[in-house]
Amino acid sequence: MFEFIRSHQRLMQFLLLLLIIPSFALVGLQSYTSFGDSANAVAKVAGQSITQQELDAAQRQQMERMRQMFGDQFDAKMFDTPAAKQGVLDNLIAQRAQMAAVTREHLMVSDLTLQQTLLGIPELHGADGKFDNDKYRSLLAAQGTVPKIYEAGLRQDLALQQLAGAVQGTAFAPKSVALRFSNISDQEREIQELLFKTTDYAAQVKVTDDMLKAYYDKNSQQFEIPEQVKAEYVVLDMAAVAAQVTVSDADIKSYYDQNVAHYATPEQRRASHILITTKKDASAADKATAKAKAESLLAAVRKNPAEFAKLAKENSQDTASAEHGGDLGFFSEGMMVKPFTDAAQKLKEGQISNVVESDFGFHIIQLTGIKPASVKTLSQVRDEIAASIQKQMAAKKFAEMADLFNDTVYEQANSLKPAADKLKLAVQTVADLGRHPNPAIAPTAPYNNQKFLTALFADGAIKNKRNTAVIEAAPSVLIAGHVISYKPVTKQAFADVKESVRAKVMQATEAEFAVKAGEAKFAALKAKDDTAGFAAAKTVSRANRQSVSGNVFDAVMKADVSKLPAFVGVTLPGQGYAVYRIGKVAQPAAVDQARRQSEQQQIASALAQQEMTAYIDVLKKKAKAKILKPVVASIPVDANLASK
């Protein structure tokens, strides 16, 4: 009955991830249609519109998932491009096309499959290893949803997996292709290095003041100090809004009374069973044989109920529960298949049922425990409710404050203080800001945002000393700035950087000598082989680079080895020039069969993805998918100002 759980562990882990980080599938593709109307549609698939609001919501979800995955490394501006938004729209279109196919092909996910999928998520189990319904509900509540909504989305997601699995399962990697790929990956090339170091030519370099001045004049941009601003800024985010929201005891009590069912846990029962399986299309004779065996086992357990676990382990054909003496753990009404759950609900603790027939075969059920229904008290959930109400109130208040923030910053453009005072926000100061984000500063810092920095360096902000427009630095994070002082680009004096220039000229000239000598040697070796001066031989392959740098490795592996020895010359930035002698090309004496098997699986996976991509293209055509409006990036800062 529960064999599916053990054989789909990777799927279970994936589904848990969806619990923590909601995907498009969990939200439900069709639920997006509640936003907007056809007049605001950006695309149409299978007669249904995809609105701009849906696209924006999908992009926010993707950004939030990436933010959770990458933390401080997350860069929001990567998603604020037409290409990134087009990718999100393409994904929505593909999902809609697939859902249309699911409906057209009548693909269904049974209640049992849904139940087994949930039961198979290890992280939803309690300390006793059994499914914990309270934990399940708490996880969903933390994401602002309930079992009914989540399970509808999960059912849809499983249906999409059925569709994808049917297509991708047909892909395979021909052995000849995999063998060729692995042979290329394993091919070993024996190389020797002859290095011409820049430092070996230092004595030949004669640097004059004229050379230094010429380099300084020609490369003046290297010695510039970029323009910088010192600025004030004000941030409006959810934390600032939440700090201004007060939740009363009356609000908490009212919320609890209206949602008391949310804090109720229904009665749960624990049972063990012995299952004798039959196929749905089994003959009457086969069913009779299975039932007779079940009746025989029933007689044995009624005679000696203490032997139930032993008989289940020896006879039950639900191998997953048999290992635990038939124990199925605690479950709520409706979580088990219908005939089974009805029989379990009628039993008293310790009682054994008659033989119960289901789609899986014949069950003997022993009820081993009952957890009565319970309701958490107001005091138990007070903090949870307060946080939930505060979050809702803050979200509503944020929208109101955002409008006021935007209007005040624009209307009283000579200072940020009026906006800060009106909204009870702090005016902060930051210095040494450049036109582009500083990698040494956390990318999540609102003022280290490209759109905000672009606004700070606009003419209106620098020359006219006006506030910038309000910029969305991240979801629900708004920032406005005001330039205090501006430092234009300045060039360092030649005398101040003379020694730095000398080092650069020396290095460049030494490199020229090294390259010239190396190229002469390379030409000579191509005419006549000579191993003098080369280092000891070492073997490299695509599977084992032997600490060879990227540009050297690429040159060696791309070299024509139809005639050996072969030679390649490579410029080594900052080091000089090197000539590499390729003396031998061969396959390894022993091959890594595990890696070759992995490579074959990777090729099959790539082909499966290719098949799925082609199939989705077909589905899009069947669904008459059409983009109605081009995807564009965010409105530029100056355009915002102009709109006022």
N, C-alpha and C positions, 0 to 999 in steps of 0.2 A: 504493500500500500504506500509506503514512504520511500521506496527505492529511488524515486526521482530525486529526492533530497541529496542522497549521498553521491549520486552520479553527476550532480550539477553544482559542485562547490564554487567554481569560478563565477558562475552566474549569480550565486547567492551573494558573493562578495560585491559583485557589481551592483546588485540591487540594494545592498546596504549603503553603498556610496550614494545611490540615488536618494535614499532616505535622508542623508545628511546634507547633500547638495542637490536640490531639486533640479530636474532637467525639463526640457520641453515636454517629454513624454509624461512625466509625473503631473505637470500642470494640466495636461490634456490639450491636445491640439485644438479640438473644437471649442474649448472654453475661451480661447482667445477671441472668438467671434462676438463676444459680448462687448468688446471695445469698438467704438467708432461706428461707421456705416460705410456703405458702398461708395459714397462720394469721397471718402478718405482712403479708398483702396489703393494699394501700391502694386498688387498682383491679384490674379484670379486663378484658382485651381479647382477643377471639377465643379464649376459653377459657384464656388464659394470665394468670398473676398478675403484677402490678407490685408489688414489695415495698417496705416502708419503706426497706430498705437501698439498693435501686435508686434510689429517689427522693432519698435523702441523697447518694448517689454522683453522681447527675446534677446536683444543686444545687452540690456541691463543684466539679465540672468547669466548670459555668457561671461560678462565682465566680472560678476560677483563670483562665479565659479573659479575663474582665473585668479581673482584676488585671494580666494581661500587657498588655492593651490600654491601660489607663488609668493604670498606675503609681501614683504618689502621689495621684492624683485618685480612686482607687478607694475606695468607701465600703461596707464589708461589711454595714453595718446595712440597706442598701437591699434586701438579699436575705433578711433575717431577718424577714420578714413573711408572714402567711398568703397575701396576694395574690401575692407573688413565688414562694412555694413552689407555689401553685396553678398559676401559669404554667408552672413546670417540669413539674409532673404532667400538665398539658394537652398539653405538647409530647411527653412520653413516650407518652401515649395516642394522639396523632395519629400518631406514628412507628410504633407497634405496629399501628394500623389500616391504615396504608399498606403495611407489610410483609405483612400478611395479604392485602391486595389484590394485591401483587406475586406472592405464592405462588399465589393463586387464579387470576390471569391468566397464570401461567406465564411471567412476564417473566424473560428470561435475559440475562446479560452474558457474551459469548464470551471465550475466552482471548485472542483477538486484540485485542478492544476493550480489555481490561484491560492487555495488553502495550503497546498504542499509547498508552494514557492515561499510563502510567508513562514511556514514552520521550518523551512530549511535555512533560514538566516541565523547563523550561530549567535550573532550579537544581540538577537532578540530573546535569547534564552536567559533564564535566571541562574542562580548559583547551583541549582540542582540539575542543570543541563536541559531543562524543559522550557517550552515556549512561555514567555512572561507577558501576559496581556497588558499589565500595567505599564511595563517598560515600552511596549509597542505604542500604546496610546500617548505616553509621555513624549516619546521621540517625535511623533506626529504633531503633538500640540506645540512643541518647540518650533516647528516649522509652520505653524499657523494653519494646520489642516486636521482633518478627522479621518478615521478609518474608511468611511464610505467614499469620500472623495479620493483619498489616496488609492484605494483598491480599484476604483474605476480607472484611474490613470495607469495603474500597474497592469490591469487586464489589457488595456490598449497597448501598452509597451510590449507585453508578452505576445500579443497578436502580431505586432510589427516584427518581433524576433522570429516568429514562425515564418513570416514572408521572407525575411532576409536569409534565414537558414535554408529554406528550400532552394534559393538561388545559389548562395555561396557554397552550399554542400556539394554542388555539381562540379566545382573547380578542382583540378588536380595538376600537379607539376609533372610533365613527362620526365622519365628517368634520364633520358639523353640530355635534356636541357639542364637538369640539376647536376648531372655529372660534369658537363662542360663548365658550368658556373663554379663548381667546387674545385675543378682542376685549375682554373684560372686563379682562384683565390689561394690555392695551395702552392702554386708555382714558385720555386725558389730561385733567386738570382744571387750568385756569389760576386761580391763587389770589393774593390780596393779603392782607397781614397788618396789623392795627392793634393795637399792643401797649400794654397798660396795665401799666407796671412798678411793682412794690411800692415800690421806692426813690423813685419820684416823689412818694409820699404821706408820706414821712418827716416833713415839716414839719407835717403835720396831726395827727400822733400825739402825744398828751399822756399820758405814763405816770406813774402815781402809785405810791407804796409799797403802797397797799392793793391795787392791781391786781397787783403783783408777788407779794404774799403770797397773794392768792387763787389765782393760777396755781400757785404752789408747793404749796399745800395740795391743790388739785384734781389735780395731776399729780405727786404725791409719788413714784410709782414711777419717774419719770424720774431721780430724784436718789438712788436707792438703790444701795448697793454690794452686789452679790450675795454670798450665803454662799459660803465657800471652805473647803477643807480642805488640810492638809499631810499627806501620807501616805507610808508605806513600801510597797514592792511587790516581789514576786518573780515573775520570768517563767521559765516552762519552755517552751522551744521546741526545734526540731530542731537548731539550731546549738549550743545548750547541751548537748544529749544527744550529738551527734556528737563534741564535744570530749572526751567521756568514753569514747569507743569506740576501742579499739586493734585494728588489723588486723595479724595476724602474717604473716610470710613463708610459714608453712605453710598458712595460710588462702588466701593468694593462689595458691600452687602448686596446692593442691587444687582451687580454683575453675577455674583454667586447665585442668587435666587433665580435669575433668568437662565443660568447655564449649569444648574446643579447636576443635570444628567451627564454633563461632560466629566464630572468628577466621580461618577458612580462606576463601580466595577461590578459587572453581572456575576451571578453565581458561576463558579468554575468547578468542573468535575475531572477527576483523574481516573483513568481506567487502563486496564491491560487487556490484550485480546490475543486469541489464537486464530489465525486466518488460514483457511484452506482455499486456495485460489481456483477460479474458473475463468475461462475466457467468455467474453460477451456472446460470442457465436457458438459456444460449446453445445454439443448435442445433449439431448435429455439424459442419455445414458451416462455421459461424463459428469453431468451435474448431479445425477443421482449418486454416483460413486463418491464424488467430493462431499456431498451432504451426509452420506453414510459415515464417512471417515470423521466428519465434524461431530456427528451424533455420538460416535464411539468415544471421541475425546471428551465430549460434554459429560458423558456418563462417568468417565474417569475423574474429571475435576469435581463433579458433584460428590463423588464418593470420598475424595480426599482433596478439599480446596487448597490445602497448604502446598500441594504439588503443582499448582497452576503455573508458576514461573518456570519450573523444571520442564513441564510438558510443553509450554510455549516455546522455550529455547530449543527443544528437540523436534517439535512438529510444525510450528507456525511457519508459513511460507511468506510472511512479511519479514524478510531477513533483517531489516533495519531495527524493528522493535523486538524481534526474537532474541537478538543479542542481549537485550535488557529484560529478558523474561516476559516479553510482550508489553512492557510498560510504554504507554503513549503520552504520559505526562498530563498536565492540566489543560483543559480546553473549555471554551464557552459554548453555549448552545448555538448551533448552526455552523461551527467550525469543522465538524466532521460530516461525512456524506450522510444523506438524509435517513436511511433506515438505521444506520449505526447510531446517530445522535439521538433519535427517538427512543431507541432501546436503552441507551445509557441514561437518559433523563428519567426513565421509569424505575431504575434500580435504586435500592438503598445501599449505603456503604457496606461493602463486604459481600453483597449479593452477586450471583452469577446468572447471566441471561440464558434464555434458550438460544438455539442456533438462529443467527440473524443473517439473512441473505442480502447482499449488496451487489453493485456492478463488479466488485472485485472477487467475490466468492462468498464463502460462508464463515461468519465470525462467531466466536464464543467470547463474551465480554464479562469481565469482572470489574465492578466499581470499587476502587481502592481509596478514594478520598473525595471530600466535598469542601470547597471554599465558599462560604455563604456570600451573597451579594453584600457590597459595602459602599458607603459614600464617605469621601473625605470631608472632614469638618472645615468650616470656614477658617479656623485658626491654622489648619494644616496647609491651606492653599492661599492664605492672605498675601504673602509676598509674591507668589506667582501671578495672582490676579492683579495686584498693584502694578507689577512690571508690565503686564499685558495692556492694562488700561493706559498707563503712562505712554507706552509705545504708540497706541492708537491716537491718543490725544496729541502727542508730539507730532505725529505724521500730519494730522489735520492742521495743527498750529504752524507747522513748518511752511505749508503752502501759503498760509496767510502772511506769515512774517517774510517769506521770500518776495512776495509782491511789494510789501512795504519797504523792504530792504532795497529792492531794485529801483523803486520810485524815488526814495529819499536820496540814494547815492547819485542818481541822475539830476534830480531837481536842485539839490544843494551840492553842486559839483566842486565847490572850492575846498571842501573838507569832508573827512569821513566821520568827524565827531557827531554831527547831527544824527546820522544813521545809527552810530554806535549807541548814543544816548537813548534814542527812541526805542531801540530793540534790546537795550541792556547788554550790549556786547563790548568786548575790549578792543581798543585800538592798539595794535602791536607794531613794532618796528623791526626792519631787517635791512642790513647793509650788504654791499658788494654783490648785488645781483647782476648777472649778465643777461644777454639776449636768449640764452639757452639754459636748460636745466643743468644744475651742478651735480655731477655723479657722486660727489662726496657727501651730498645731502640726501636724506631719505626721499625717494620719489613720491612718497605719500604726503610730504609736506605741501600744503596747499599753494604756498608761494613758489615752490619749485616745479611749477606746471607751465608747459610751453605756451598754452593759450593766455595764461595770466601774464607771463613775461612778455609776450608779444604785445599785449595791451599796455603794459607799463612803458614800453619803448615806442609807443605810437606818438605821433606829433602832438596830439591833444593832451596827452599826459605829461610830456616833457616840456614842450614849449608853452602850452597854455596853462599848465599846472592844474588840470582838471582831473577829477576822479576817473578811474577806468570804469568801463562797464562792469556789471556783475558777471563773473565768470563761474561756470560750473567746473570746478577742479576735479570732482569725482561725484558719483551719485550721492545726492543730498548733501553736498559740500559746496557752498557758494563763497566766493571771495571777491572783494573789491580792493583796489589799491590807490595810493596817492603818492606821487613822486615828491620826495623832500629835496634831494639834490641829484645832479647828473654829472658824471665825469666822462667826457668824450674820449675817443681812442687817442692814445698818446704813443709816441715812438721813443724808445729808450735811446739815449745819446750813444754815439759810436764809442766814445771813451769808456762808458760804463759797461759795454758789452764786448770790448775788444778781445779780451782773453777767451770769451765764449766763441767769438767769431774765429779766432785762431784755431781753437780745437776743432771746429767744424771744417775749416779749410784743410787742416792737416789730415783729418779723417777722410775727406773726399778725395784728396790728392793721393794719399796712400792707397785708397781703394782703386783708383785709376791705374796705378802701377801694378797692383796685384792682379787686376783683371787682364791687363795687357800681357803680363808674364804668363798667366794661366791660359789665355787663349792661344798664345804662341806654342805652349807645350801641347795643348789639345790638338792643334793642327799637325804638330810633329808626330804625335802618337797615332793619329789616323793614317798617316803615311807609313809608319813603322812602329810595331809594338815594342815597348820597353817597360819593364816592371820596376826599374830603378826608382827609388824614392817613394814608392807606394806603401801605404800602411798594410798591416796584416789583413787578410781576407775575412769578410764576414758575410753571412747569408741573410737575405731579407726576402720577405714574401708579403702578400697582401694580408695574410693572417698574422704575420709577425714582423713588425717594422724594425726591430732591433734599435730603438731610440733614434732612428733616422728622421731628420726634420722633414716637414711636409713638402717643401719645394724640391728637395733632393729626392725624396721617395717618388714623387710624381715623375721627375725626369728619368730616374732609373727604370721605373716600371713601364714608361712609355717608349723607352729606347728600342730601336730596331735590333733584335738579337738573331736575325736570320744568319748573320755571319759573326763569329766570335774570334778574338775578343772584340767587344763593342765599347765605345767610349761616349761619355756625355760630360759637358761642362756646365757648371751651375754657379751663378753669382750668389754669394752668401752675404746678405745685408749685415753690415757691421763687423764682418769677419774677413771677407776677401773673396777668393775664388777657389773652386775645387774642381778637379777632374776625377771622374769615376770610371774605373776599368771593370767591365762586366765580363768575367772569365768563364762562367758556367751557368747553365740554365737547366733545371731538372725538377722532377716531382719528388716530394719527400719520400724517404724509405718507408715510413709508416704514416698512415692517414688517420685522422681523428673522425671516427665513424659517427660519434655523437654530434659533432659539429656539422658534419655533412647531412645528417638527418635533420638537424635544426635548420640548415640552409634550405633543404627541400621543403620543409614546412613553411619557411618564410616566402619561398617562391609561390607555393600553393596559396598562401594567404594573400599575396599581392595579386595573383590571378583571380582569386575569389573577389577581392575588392574591385578589380577591373570589371568582372562579370556583373557585380552589383551596381556599379556606376552606369554600365550600359543598360541594365534592366531599368534603373530609375529614369534614365533618359526616355526609354520606351513608355514608362508609366506617365511621365510628364506629357508626352504627346497624346496618350489616351485621355488624360485628364484635361487636355487643352489648356495647359498652364501658360499664362501670359503675364509678363511684367507690364504694368500700366503706367508706372512713373519711374523715372531714373532715380537711383539712390545717390544722395549727395552727402557731403561732409557737413559738419556743424557750421552755422552762420559765422563768418569772421567777426572779430571784435568791432572793427570800424563800421561794419554793416549794422551791428546792434546800435551803435551810437547814432548812425544816420537814421535809423528807424524812429528815433525819438523826435 
